[in-house]
């Protein structure tokens, strides 16, 4: 194994001070799988927190944001390193924050590793001799794809671990150990103690980092935690017309759609990717509330779903931009198909593009349209090429008005209430015709009072 040069020097400096450095967590998994290491989580033994700071000061001022947990961060040449002191977490209350932290530099590897959530995360790589230290059979679990609690007694002390399994399962494993599922099931009531922000971060990892996020969502159903996300829980058993949805109920359809969305994610503009994934996850959450059980239709589910998606994301304290993107995707996800079938003009497509960029909606349409049992996500739905073509024509940004207030002032208009009327009328004409010339707007008579 070849360490980054800076880390090699820092490990030597820690050793000179009497410390011993062990790589822990995801970095060990990546190393074991032959992947490049993304997370440098280094546990340092035999030094106090202050002694660790002193050993690292020659390499820059460490960020002490995690001081209460014995953690410090140091960035060197595009790498960020998390150094920490071994600790024991002592339960003093309920919930994710109900712990006191006891830093114990002399703690044994076995005792230190017991506080880690699952066995594949409890392995160490000795940064002095590069040997794997595996005290909980993490290597065999990793090889078999098993996600298993490191310590069945302490795992239940932190409910966030259930959501960590949700997002780690599709990325690092194949199945969750039966005993671990039962432990997670026993922790359902603890879910209410989790801060919304932490829930959001785990969903974010699931949606952006997983090849098959459906596996994490199905785990929530398997361990019972899905009840804490009622908008998703309601999809289970919600019937659909088998003529259009041979795959099954809305839950099955959603799982297929979210995996399609993950496969297509690279097509989506970066600033829209998380909103796109949440949008596909939530695109049909309005169906249970609007279901006609006799006809198996859900007319108006887009509007109902936009409200439900907003509530879903607000509870997990998602950023406002993500809430807006998700809500708008849910509200408009059927529009490309409707406009295509209705042979609508370019004006309608421009208005839709100004709500959600067509470069985003195109892939929502594809993910949704191909969530039909054995459908091939690589085979374009009928409207895909039209949506993409309009998207390329309109550009990546919203279509802005050609006529501005300053143009009216230059023409002798005095600012006043009529400005808005004129500007709105001109903009609607611009959207209808695609006009990009102020003189054309005046010639058409839409820029005059």
HELIX and SHEET records of a PDB file:
HELIX    1   1 UNK A    5  UNK A   16  1                                  12    
HELIX    2   2 UNK A   26  UNK A   32  1                                   7    
HELIX    3   3 UNK A   49  UNK A   56  1                                   8    
HELIX    4   4 UNK A   57  UNK A   59  5                                   3    
HELIX    5   5 UNK A   67  UNK A   69  5                                   3    
HELIX    6   6 UNK A  109  UNK A  113  1                                   5    
HELIX    7   7 UNK A  119  UNK A  121  5                                   3    
HELIX    8   8 UNK A  138  UNK A  144  1                                   7    
HELIX    9   9 UNK A  155  UNK A  157  5                                   3    
HELIX   10  10 UNK A  160  UNK A  172  1                                  13    
HELIX   11  11 UNK A  178  UNK A  185  1                                   8    
HELIX   12  12 UNK A  188  UNK A  193  5                                   6    
HELIX   13  13 UNK A  196  UNK A  209  1                                  14    
HELIX   14  14 UNK A  214  UNK A  222  1                                   9    
HELIX   15  15 UNK A  225  UNK A  228  5                                   4    
HELIX   16  16 UNK A  230  UNK A  233  1                                   4    
HELIX   17  17 UNK A  250  UNK A  264  1                                  15    
HELIX   18  18 UNK A  265  UNK A  267  5                                   3    
HELIX   19  19 UNK A  270  UNK A  272  5                                   3    
HELIX   20  20 UNK A  273  UNK A  282  1                                  10    
HELIX   21  21 UNK A  287  UNK A  290  1                                   4    
HELIX   22  22 UNK A  301  UNK A  315  1                                  15    
HELIX   23  23 UNK A  320  UNK A  332  1                                  13    
HELIX   24  24 UNK A  335  UNK A  341  1                                   7    
HELIX   25  25 UNK A  346  UNK A  355  1                                  10    
HELIX   26  26 UNK A  358  UNK A  369  1                                  12    
HELIX   27  27 UNK A  384  UNK A  394  1                                  11    
HELIX   28  28 UNK A  405  UNK A  410  1                                   6    
HELIX   29  29 UNK A  418  UNK A  433  1                                  16    
HELIX   30  30 UNK A  438  UNK A  443  1                                   6    
SHEET    1   A 7 UNK A  63  UNK A  66  0                                        
SHEET    2   A 7 UNK A  71  UNK A  76 -1                                        
SHEET    3   A 7 UNK A  79  UNK A  85 -1                                        
SHEET    4   A 7 UNK A  40  UNK A  45  1                                        
SHEET    5   A 7 UNK A  20  UNK A  24 -1                                        
SHEET    6   A 7 UNK A 124  UNK A 126 -1                                        
SHEET    7   A 7 UNK A 132  UNK A 133 -1                                        
SHEET    1   B 2 UNK A  87  UNK A  91  0                                        
SHEET    2   B 2 UNK A  99  UNK A 103 -1                                        
SHEET    1   C 2 UNK A 146  UNK A 147  0                                        
SHEET    2   C 2 UNK A 175  UNK A 176  1                                        
END                                                                             
